Amino acid sequence: MALKLTTKKEGASITVALDGELNNQTAPDLKDLLERSITETDNLCLDFEKCDFVSSAGLRVLLNTFKSLKAKKGTMKFLNIGPSFSEVLNITGLDAVFNIKSK
């Protein structure tokens, strides 16, 4: 399944909505979009309401983006995390790293 990415700029923040699966094939598209976005903002929100699946490649993109934002004193927030992605974040310990707002 493809991943549709929609961005919305709100003041100094950018929200990226993910629709579909974040996997090995779609992670590079998200990586490119997030790299461009963090040149424009220090505050990034990722909305996972319509994201069905996140692979390890997707987690790597998210973690690298978080590190880049943290280096420039920025913030990254996850919105609308579903139960399966929430469980993955809990198991990996990344729930303690990311700012998460569940569904």
Secondary structure, 3 states (H helix, E strand, C coil): CCEEEEEEEECCEEEEEEEEEECCCCHHHHHHHHHHHHHHCCEEEEEEEEEEEECHHHHHHHHHHHHHHHHCCCEEEEEEECHHHHHHHHHHCHHHCCEEEEC
